[in-house]
Amino acid sequence: MYKRKSGRKLSRKKDQRKALLKSLARSLILYGRIKTTEAKAKELRPFVEKQITRAKKGDLASQRLLAKFFSKTVVKKLVDEIGPRYKTRKGGYTRIIKLGPRKTDSAKMAIIEFVK
């Protein structure tokens, strides 16, 4: 029986989609909030939240797993700043705020940011 596959393709092949998510996640972690399309923001949210949950542990194994996706500076910020900030929170580390359409191509835009 056919089952629906989860996730958006974002008009990219698998490796390009993965690279896009890594890049968006890196920007979100470093800057705290980014403006992107609504579809990209919705795809980014579960990816980033899983990484934050991993960073909350803060042990060496978690840091090595995070190092597969991010550079040393991003891993350091995740483990030292963002992880401890959400130590008591069980999930929902990000929020998506919908904006109006982009002028050039009318794509739905959104801001994704960390919850305080």
C-alpha positions, -999 to +999 in steps of 0.1 A: +000+000+000+013+034-010+022+057+020+028+093+017+064+104+022+070+132+047+090+163+039+092+188+011+115+185-020+120+222-023+127+217-060+161+202-053+179+168-053+186+151-020+222+163-016+213+199-025+183+198-001+206+185+027+231+213+020+204+239+020+191+227+054+226+227+069+232+262+056+199+276+069+204+259+103+239+274+105+225+309+098+197+304+123+220+292+151+246+320+145+221+349+141+191+338+161+165+346+134+164+344+096+140+355+069+132+328+043+103+312+025+076+296+045+082+261+030+119+263+039+112+275+074+087+247+080+113+221+068+141+238+089+122+237+122+123+199+129+159+197+117+171+225+141+150+213+170+165+178+168+200+194+169+191+216+199+178+185+218+211+168+210+231+199+222+212+199+255+230+168+265+263+184+260+284+152+262+312+143+239+291+119+218+265+146+211+292+171+201+307+146+177+272+140+161+267+177+158+301+181+142+289+160+113+265+188+104+282+220+116+316+237+120+333+240+153+321+275+160+285+265+154+288+234+176+304+255+203+276+280+202+250+252+203+265+234+232+276+264+253+248+289+247+217+275+231+216+241+248+217+254+284+191+281+275+165+254+268+176+229+295+141+229+312+121+232+279+109+199+264+106+212+228+093+240+207+125+260+206+116+279+174+087+300+162+077+308+126+062+342+119+044+345+086+050+376+065+035+389+033+045+376-002+078+385-017+075+412-044+095+395-071+078+361-073+051+363-047+066+335-026+052+332+009+078+346+033+084+339+070+108+346+098+120+317+119+136+325+152+144+311+186+119+314+214+132+334+244 
